[in-house]
Every structure is written in structure tokens, then in C-alpha cells.
Amino acid sequence: MVNSIQQNQPELASSVANSGAAMIHNAEYLRRLATVVIDSNDAIILHDFDGKILAWNRGAIEIYGYGETEALGMNVRELVASADREAALNLIQRIRQGDDVKSVELRRVTKDGRILDIWLTATLLTDAQGKPASIATTERDFTERKQAMDELIKLKAEVEASNRELEAFSYSVSHDLRAPLRHIAGFVELLKKHSSASVDEKGRHYLEVISTSTVQMGQLIDDILTFSRIGRIEMMMTKVPLDELVQEALATLQPEMVGRDIVWKISPLPEVHGERAMLKLVLINLVGNALKFSRPRPVAEIEVGSRTEGNETICYVRDNGAGFDMRYVDKLFGLFQRLHRPEDFEGTGVGLANVRRMIQRHGGRVWAEGEVDEGATFYFSIPKPIGV
């Protein structure tokens, strides 16, 4: 291996150096450069225009399985997968004509018959008179990476198809549930009016339970529809001032504050790059949760703030309410997951699932910290645009 590299030092040196830069032609320079070429993990191959291999480094041995003695004198076409041979011939012609060939994808065949996906960069080498003499290629095996990428693409397509089916199913079921639900609610009201005098207190209680349950069911249907639509909403990404969104969320939640003693601590919040309507809904959900779970406190304390970490803006909503057991934190953002009894705190178990889905669509993440009866803090992150 060393012999083939050393015999072709000037040519291989040219393949590594910038093609337009002046070479330093001395023995020490070429010796060092040859060492780099020999020890490279990438395959570095020198061949003539007929394809005869003239030099073969350690990376080529590792990737293709041929020893140096076997490879020298072989034709480089023997390494090309049959389906790519015409493309490989065209590539040689392009290089010979002076085309710049960088990071071309090509399929190669190893000694034991395996097909590899290769990134290939080629350099045209000239002789002492400046005439085209040979070709040097640097080849990197990315078979495993390509297989992983293909698998991810396939998985993504399957997930997207599954999500579309789920969204269609959710919409259909929710739509079909509305009609009978309206009938139940309507007939309960008619029954109250028609039989108010003849129904005893227990009967009126039963009717009230039915009426309350229909309202809760209607809210659950609305939440399911919202959840299914989040995946379909087109993202209109703009600069979003979070300060404004917090004030809008507070205005929306004003009825939840009537008659309550609440201490607010709202720090200045930055602008982020995101979908305004979604981020507003995120804050309405998180601040609404803080209001709900701090309701038993004589004085509720709710804090909204942010910080920057790396390329993320991290926002949080903290309260001094009921909190939760950290052993079950993984359930918090799951669909229909609740950590408190319905009789203690109302809800459908969809709000935080919506929050997670909306933040994930921004490329961010959500998490929470809490302690039973000591309050909770909910976090979400929004990545900064590249270059900011």
C-alpha cells in the first residue's frame, strides 16, 4: 500500500491540495501528505482514464475489502454496481473534460458482493506538461446513514398517514356525537320545564347531573376537534411578542379571576419566531391551568417568565396550587391523562396534550416540575431561527 502511494506522490498530493494553488514540491511535504492519504478512513483511489487503479489506500482496503496487491491493476469499473456503470462512465468523461465533481452519490460493490452507497469527490490530475493524466477520487461510505434516513422517511410517511387517519376519525366521531348530544341536552331542558312540579329533589338532581355531563361532553368534543386540527393548521411563522400574548390570554381568562385574590408576577418576555394563534392558545392553556389549580388557595400566586438557553427561548408558568406527584410527570401531556380527581378540578385531559402538540410543531419541547400541594411549573421552549 505504501509503495503505490509513494510511487504516485505528486499525483495524490495534487488531489488533496487545492487544484488552483501552488504546490510545494519537496520531499518532506510530499511525505507528510502521502501519510495523510495512506491513513485516511475515506477511500482514496488513483486511476487512469481507462479505469486502471494506480493507487489504493488503507481506507479503500477497509471499505471495499481488496488488499493493495489485489486492487492495483484492477479496473475501477469492477467496483461499480451494475445499475450505475453507465453513470460512472459518464462521470469519468465529465472529469476528463474538467467538470467539478463533488459529493456525487454512487453505488459501489465490495469484494464480498455487498452494495454500498458512496459519496464520491473526484479531482482531475495533470502531468508535468499540464495535460490530463489521471483521476483521484475520495470516497466515503454512507450506507448505514442512508438506510437510517430512508427508514426515517418511511416512518415519517407512516406517522403522517396515521395522523391523517386519526384526524379524520376524530372529526367524524366528534361530528356524529354532536347530534345525539344536542338531543339529550334539549330533552333534559324540556323535561325540566314539563315535569318541574312533579319531579322531587332527587329527580331534579338526576336531571342536573345529566345536563352537566352533556356540557362536559360537549367540551370534550370541542377539545378533541382542536387536537385533531392542530396537525392540519398551516404554520404562519412571524415575529411574535410574547408580552402581548400574555395580556391577551389574561383578557380571555378574566372570568376565571372574578372574586379571587391573585398575585401576578409577569416578567418582560421576548419576541419569538412562531405561529401567533398557536402560541396564544399555549399561554391560555398554561395560565388557565395555573388559575384552576391554585383556586383552593386564599391567595393565588402565578408567575410568568422566560430565559434563554443556547438556541432556545424557554418560557414558564409557575403557580402555588395543588401541584402533582413527579412520579407521574410523564402522563401530564398525554391525551385524556389527568392526575387529579374530576370532582376536585374540572377538565377533559386534552389541554396539555394540545400544548405539547403545538410546541412540537414549532420544533420545541414541553416539560413540567411540581410537588404535591406545593405548586407546579410548566415550561415550553421555542427554537431561535437559524442565524439569529
C-alpha positions as CSV (number, residue, x, y, z in Angstrom):
1,M,0.0,0.0,0.0
2,V,2.7,2.4,0.9
3,N,4.6,1.6,-2.3
4,S,1.6,2.5,-4.5
5,I,1.0,5.8,-2.7
6,Q,4.7,6.8,-2.7
7,Q,5.1,6.0,-6.4
8,N,2.2,8.3,-7.1
9,Q,3.0,11.1,-4.6
10,P,2.9,14.0,-7.0
11,E,-0.5,13.0,-8.3
12,L,-2.0,12.2,-4.9
13,A,-0.6,15.4,-3.5
14,S,-2.4,17.3,-6.2
15,S,-5.7,15.5,-5.4
16,V,-5.5,16.7,-1.8
17,A,-4.2,20.2,-2.3
18,N,-6.4,23.0,-3.8
19,S,-6.3,22.5,-7.6
20,G,-5.5,26.1,-8.3
21,A,-3.0,26.6,-5.5
22,A,0.8,26.4,-6.0
23,M,2.3,23.2,-4.7
24,I,5.3,23.0,-2.5
25,H,7.4,20.4,-4.3
26,N,9.8,19.0,-1.8
27,A,10.2,15.5,-0.4
28,E,9.2,16.3,3.2
29,Y,5.9,18.0,2.1
30,L,5.0,15.0,-0.2
31,R,6.0,12.5,2.5
32,R,3.6,14.1,5.1
33,L,0.8,14.4,2.5
34,A,1.3,10.8,1.5
35,T,1.0,9.8,5.2
36,V,-2.4,11.6,5.4
37,V,-3.6,9.9,2.3
38,I,-2.5,6.5,3.4
39,D,-4.1,6.7,6.8
40,S,-7.4,8.3,5.7
41,N,-10.6,6.5,6.7
42,D,-12.0,7.5,3.4
43,A,-11.1,5.5,0.3
44,I,-8.6,7.5,-1.8
45,I,-8.1,5.9,-5.2
46,L,-6.0,6.9,-8.2
47,H,-6.9,5.5,-11.6
48,D,-6.2,6.3,-15.2
49,F,-8.8,7.3,-17.8
50,D,-9.3,3.6,-18.8
51,G,-10.2,2.9,-15.1
52,K,-7.0,1.0,-14.2
53,I,-6.3,1.5,-10.5
54,L,-2.9,3.0,-9.8
55,A,-3.0,3.7,-6.0
56,W,-5.1,2.3,-3.2
57,N,-5.0,3.5,0.4
58,R,-5.9,1.9,3.8
59,G,-9.5,3.4,3.7
60,A,-10.1,1.7,0.4
61,I,-9.0,-1.6,1.9
62,E,-11.4,-1.2,4.8
63,I,-14.3,-0.1,2.7
64,Y,-14.0,-2.5,-0.3
65,G,-12.2,-5.4,1.2
66,Y,-9.5,-5.7,-1.5
67,G,-5.9,-5.6,-0.4
68,E,-3.4,-3.3,-2.2
69,T,-1.9,-6.1,-4.3
70,E,-5.3,-7.3,-5.4
71,A,-6.6,-3.8,-6.2
72,L,-3.6,-2.5,-8.2
73,G,-4.2,-3.3,-11.8
74,M,-7.9,-3.9,-11.3
75,N,-10.3,-1.7,-13.2
76,V,-12.3,0.7,-11.1
77,R,-15.4,-0.3,-13.0
78,E,-15.3,-3.6,-11.1
79,L,-16.2,-1.6,-8.0
80,V,-19.3,0.0,-9.6
81,A,-22.7,-1.6,-9.1
82,S,-24.1,-2.8,-12.5
83,A,-27.0,-0.3,-12.3
84,D,-24.6,2.6,-12.0
85,R,-22.0,1.7,-14.6
86,E,-23.3,4.0,-17.3
87,A,-23.4,6.8,-14.8
88,A,-19.8,6.0,-13.7
89,L,-18.6,6.2,-17.3
90,N,-20.3,9.5,-17.9
91,L,-18.7,10.7,-14.7
92,I,-15.2,9.9,-15.9
93,Q,-15.9,11.8,-19.1
94,R,-17.1,14.8,-17.2
95,I,-14.0,14.8,-15.0
96,R,-11.8,14.4,-18.1
97,Q,-13.5,17.5,-19.6
98,G,-12.7,19.5,-16.5
99,D,-16.1,19.4,-14.7
100,D,-16.0,19.9,-10.9
101,V,-17.3,16.7,-9.3
102,K,-18.1,16.9,-5.6
103,S,-20.3,14.7,-3.4
104,V,-21.8,12.6,-6.1
105,E,-23.8,9.6,-4.9
106,L,-22.7,6.3,-6.5
107,R,-23.3,2.7,-5.6
108,R,-20.2,0.5,-5.3
109,V,-19.7,-3.2,-4.8
110,T,-17.3,-4.7,-2.2
111,K,-15.2,-7.8,-2.6
112,D,-17.9,-9.9,-0.9
113,G,-20.6,-8.6,-3.1
114,R,-22.2,-6.0,-0.7
115,I,-23.7,-2.9,-2.3
116,L,-22.6,0.3,-0.7
117,D,-23.9,3.9,-1.0
118,I,-20.9,6.1,-1.6
119,W,-20.3,9.9,-1.6
120,L,-17.6,10.5,-4.2
121,T,-15.5,13.6,-4.9
122,A,-13.2,13.4,-7.9
123,T,-10.2,15.5,-8.9
124,L,-8.5,15.7,-12.4
125,L,-4.7,15.3,-12.2
126,T,-2.4,16.6,-14.8
127,D,1.2,15.7,-15.8
128,A,4.2,17.9,-15.9
129,Q,3.1,19.5,-19.1
130,G,-0.4,20.3,-17.7
131,K,-2.2,17.6,-19.7
132,P,-4.9,15.4,-18.1
133,A,-3.2,12.3,-16.8
134,S,-5.4,10.5,-14.2
135,I,-8.2,10.8,-11.7
136,A,-8.1,10.8,-7.9
137,T,-11.3,10.0,-6.0
138,T,-12.2,10.4,-2.4
139,E,-15.0,8.0,-1.4
140,R,-17.0,7.8,1.8
141,D,-19.3,5.0,2.8
142,F,-22.7,6.4,4.0
143,T,-24.7,3.2,3.5
144,E,-25.8,2.9,7.1
145,R,-26.7,6.6,7.3
146,K,-28.7,6.4,4.0
147,Q,-30.6,3.3,5.3
148,A,-31.4,5.2,8.5
149,M,-32.5,8.2,6.5
150,D,-34.7,6.1,4.3
151,E,-36.1,4.4,7.4
152,L,-36.9,7.8,8.9
153,I,-38.5,9.0,5.7
154,K,-40.6,5.8,5.6
155,L,-41.5,6.1,9.3
156,K,-42.4,9.8,8.9
157,A,-44.7,8.9,6.0
158,E,-46.4,6.2,8.1
159,V,-46.8,8.6,11.0
160,E,-48.3,11.3,8.8
161,A,-50.7,8.8,7.2
162,S,-51.7,7.6,10.7
163,N,-52.2,11.2,11.9
164,R,-54.4,11.9,8.9
165,E,-56.5,8.9,9.6
166,L,-56.7,9.8,13.3
167,E,-57.7,13.4,12.4
168,A,-60.4,12.2,10.0
169,F,-61.6,9.7,12.6
170,S,-61.7,12.3,15.4
171,Y,-63.5,14.8,13.2
172,S,-66.1,12.1,12.1
173,V,-66.7,10.8,15.6
174,S,-66.9,14.3,17.1
175,H,-69.3,15.4,14.4
176,D,-71.5,12.3,14.8
177,L,-71.6,12.7,18.6
178,R,-72.9,16.3,18.4
179,A,-76.4,15.5,17.2
180,P,-77.4,13.0,19.9
181,L,-75.7,15.2,22.5
182,R,-77.8,18.1,21.4
183,H,-80.9,15.9,21.6
184,I,-80.0,14.8,25.2
185,A,-79.4,18.4,26.3
186,G,-82.6,19.6,24.6
187,F,-84.9,16.9,26.0
188,V,-83.4,17.3,29.5
189,E,-84.4,21.0,29.4
190,L,-87.8,20.2,28.1
191,L,-88.2,17.5,30.9
192,K,-87.2,20.1,33.5
193,K,-89.9,22.5,32.2
194,H,-92.6,19.9,31.7
195,S,-92.2,18.0,34.9
196,S,-90.8,20.6,37.3
197,A,-93.8,20.3,39.6
198,S,-94.0,16.5,39.7
199,V,-90.2,15.7,40.0
200,D,-88.9,15.5,43.5
201,E,-85.5,16.9,44.7
202,K,-83.7,13.6,43.8
203,G,-85.1,13.6,40.3
204,R,-84.1,17.2,39.8
205,H,-80.6,16.3,40.9
206,Y,-80.5,13.5,38.4
207,L,-81.6,15.9,35.6
208,E,-78.9,18.3,36.7
209,V,-76.2,15.6,36.6
210,I,-77.3,14.7,33.0
211,S,-77.3,18.4,32.0
212,T,-73.8,18.9,33.5
213,S,-72.5,15.8,31.8
214,T,-73.7,16.9,28.4
215,V,-71.9,20.2,28.8
216,Q,-68.7,18.3,29.8
217,M,-69.1,16.0,26.8
218,G,-69.6,19.0,24.5
219,Q,-66.3,20.5,25.9
220,L,-64.6,17.2,25.3
221,I,-65.7,17.0,21.7
222,D,-64.5,20.6,21.2
223,D,-61.1,19.7,22.7
224,I,-60.8,16.6,20.5
225,L,-61.6,18.6,17.4
226,T,-59.0,21.2,18.4
227,F,-56.4,18.4,19.0
228,S,-57.2,16.9,15.5
229,R,-57.0,20.2,13.8
230,I,-53.6,21.2,15.2
231,G,-51.8,18.8,12.9
232,R,-53.5,20.4,9.8
233,I,-53.2,24.1,10.7
234,E,-50.9,25.9,8.3
235,M,-48.0,27.4,10.2
236,M,-47.8,31.2,9.5
237,M,-44.4,31.9,11.1
238,T,-43.8,35.5,12.2
239,K,-42.2,37.5,14.9
240,V,-44.4,37.1,18.0
241,P,-44.2,39.4,21.0
242,L,-45.0,37.1,23.9
243,D,-45.7,40.1,26.2
244,E,-48.8,40.8,24.0
245,L,-49.9,37.2,24.0
246,V,-49.8,37.0,27.8
247,Q,-52.0,40.1,28.1
248,E,-54.4,38.7,25.5
249,A,-54.5,35.4,27.4
250,L,-55.3,37.2,30.7
251,A,-58.1,39.1,29.0
252,T,-59.6,35.8,27.7
253,L,-59.3,34.2,31.2
254,Q,-60.7,37.2,33.0
255,P,-64.0,35.4,34.1
256,E,-61.8,32.9,35.9
257,M,-60.3,35.7,38.1
258,V,-63.6,37.2,39.3
259,G,-63.8,37.3,43.1
260,R,-60.3,35.9,43.6
261,D,-57.2,37.3,45.3
262,I,-54.3,36.7,42.8
263,V,-50.8,38.0,42.9
264,W,-49.3,38.2,39.4
265,K,-45.6,38.3,38.7
266,I,-45.1,38.7,35.0
267,S,-41.6,39.4,33.8
268,P,-40.8,41.1,30.4
269,L,-41.0,38.4,27.7
270,P,-39.1,38.4,24.4
271,E,-40.2,38.1,20.8
272,V,-40.0,34.6,19.3
273,H,-40.4,33.2,15.8
274,G,-43.6,31.2,15.8
275,E,-47.3,30.8,14.8
276,R,-49.1,33.5,16.8
277,A,-52.5,31.8,17.2
278,M,-50.9,28.6,18.4
279,L,-48.7,30.3,20.9
280,K,-51.6,32.3,22.3
281,L,-53.5,29.1,22.8
282,V,-50.5,27.6,24.6
283,L,-50.4,30.5,27.0
284,I,-54.2,30.4,27.5
285,N,-53.9,26.7,28.4
286,L,-51.0,27.1,30.8
287,V,-52.2,30.3,32.5
288,G,-55.7,28.8,32.7
289,N,-54.2,25.7,34.4
290,A,-52.4,27.8,36.9
291,L,-55.7,29.7,37.7
292,K,-57.6,26.4,38.0
293,F,-55.2,24.5,40.2
294,S,-54.5,27.5,42.5
295,R,-58.2,28.1,43.1
296,P,-58.2,26.5,46.6
297,R,-55.5,29.0,47.8
298,P,-56.7,32.0,49.7
299,V,-54.1,34.0,47.7
300,A,-53.0,32.6,44.4
301,E,-49.5,33.3,43.2
302,I,-48.9,33.0,39.5
303,E,-45.6,33.8,37.7
304,V,-44.8,34.0,34.0
305,G,-41.3,34.4,32.8
306,S,-38.6,33.3,30.4
307,R,-34.9,32.7,29.9
308,T,-32.5,32.0,27.0
309,E,-30.5,28.8,26.8
310,G,-28.4,28.1,23.8
311,N,-30.5,28.5,20.7
312,E,-33.8,28.2,22.6
313,T,-36.2,30.7,24.3
314,I,-37.6,28.9,27.4
315,C,-40.9,30.2,28.9
316,Y,-42.6,29.1,32.1
317,V,-45.8,29.5,34.0
318,R,-45.5,28.8,37.8
319,D,-48.2,28.6,40.4
320,N,-48.6,27.8,44.1
321,G,-51.5,25.5,43.6
322,A,-52.2,21.8,44.0
323,G,-49.1,20.6,42.3
324,F,-48.6,17.0,41.3
325,D,-46.5,13.9,42.0
326,M,-43.4,13.9,39.9
327,R,-43.6,10.1,39.6
328,Y,-46.4,10.7,37.1
329,V,-44.9,13.6,35.2
330,D,-44.8,11.6,32.0
331,K,-48.6,11.3,32.0
332,L,-49.1,15.1,32.2
333,F,-49.0,15.8,28.4
334,G,-50.8,12.6,27.3
335,L,-54.2,12.7,25.7
336,F,-57.0,12.3,28.3
337,Q,-54.5,11.9,31.1
338,R,-55.5,13.5,34.4
339,L,-53.6,13.5,37.7
340,H,-56.4,15.0,39.8
341,R,-60.0,13.8,40.5
342,P,-62.7,15.3,38.3
343,E,-64.7,16.3,41.4
344,D,-61.7,18.4,42.6
345,F,-60.7,20.0,39.3
346,E,-62.7,20.1,36.1
347,G,-61.2,19.4,32.7
348,T,-61.0,16.9,29.9
349,G,-57.4,15.9,29.9
350,V,-56.8,17.3,26.4
351,G,-55.4,20.8,27.1
352,L,-51.8,19.9,27.9
353,A,-51.8,17.4,25.0
354,N,-52.7,20.3,22.8
355,V,-49.9,22.4,24.3
356,R,-47.3,19.6,23.6
357,R,-48.5,19.2,20.0
358,M,-48.4,22.9,19.2
359,I,-45.0,23.3,20.7
360,Q,-43.7,20.3,18.9
361,R,-44.9,21.8,15.6
362,H,-42.6,24.7,16.4
363,G,-39.7,22.3,16.9
364,G,-39.7,22.9,20.7
365,R,-40.3,20.8,23.8
366,V,-42.5,20.9,26.9
367,W,-41.9,19.7,30.4
368,A,-43.1,20.3,34.0
369,E,-41.9,20.3,37.6
370,G,-44.1,20.0,40.6
371,E,-44.7,18.8,44.2
372,V,-48.0,17.7,45.7
373,D,-49.6,20.7,47.4
374,E,-46.6,22.9,46.6
375,G,-47.5,24.2,43.2
376,A,-46.2,23.4,39.7
377,T,-44.1,25.0,36.9
378,F,-44.8,24.3,33.2
379,Y,-42.1,25.0,30.6
380,F,-42.0,25.2,26.9
381,S,-39.2,26.1,24.5
382,I,-39.2,27.8,21.1
383,P,-36.0,27.4,19.0
384,K,-34.5,30.5,17.6
385,P,-34.4,30.8,13.8
386,I,-31.0,29.8,12.2
387,G,-28.7,32.7,12.0
388,V,-30.3,34.6,14.9
